[in-house]
Amino acid sequence: MKIVRRIDELGRIVLPKDLREALRIKSGDNLEIFIENKNIVLKKHSKLNKIKDIEKIITEILKEKLNTHIILTDTDKIIIDTSNKSINEKISKEVEQIIINKEQITKEEIKITKVKIINSLIKPIVKEGKAIGALIVPNKKELSETEKIIIDVLINFLIKYIE
């Protein structure tokens, strides 16, 4: 898709609605602006991208302590998938809506990306009243109290880490 836009006297440009919808960019979202190979690049900013630095530690701990894999998303894509299957894939509209609603939910069947998964816990990550992502535990019918505590601790750690 190639679009030509004029820069106004204040250096602003308007991103067309079709482009914003395709990339799930909403009013109030932050964009990263940087230069790459002599091109200006606009990228949707995700606070949770900062956790890439500690991804390996999180992955190892969760695999060991939860004995299952987890999926961590921002508001539109998967950031960490401890099964290494879906990293950077866009999340489904259904999961996006669960994140926006900020309510923990357990679904018997849900499409997280294009693949249906059964018995999934989806726990939105909320910082300062704004949903910034979700922690998803797929294929786990019930969680023990210890597993619930581990998930809560991880979410609280992530919120503190991205500050």
HELIX and SHEET records of a PDB file:
HELIX    1   1 LYS A   17  ALA A   22  1                                   6    
HELIX    2   2 LYS A   47  ILE A   54  5                                   8    
HELIX    3   3 GLU A   55  LEU A   66  1                                  12    
HELIX    4   4 LYS A   93  ASN A  101  1                                   9    
HELIX    5   5 GLU A  145  TYR A  161  1                                  17    
SHEET    1   A 2 LEU A  31  GLU A  36  0                                        
SHEET    2   A 2 ASN A  39  LYS A  44 -1                                        
SHEET    1   B 5 ILE A  78  ASP A  81  0                                        
SHEET    2   B 5 ILE A  71  THR A  73 -1                                        
SHEET    3   B 5 LYS A 130  VAL A 137 -1                                        
SHEET    4   B 5 LYS A 116  LYS A 127 -1                                        
SHEET    5   B 5 ILE A 105  LYS A 111 -1                                        
END                                                                             
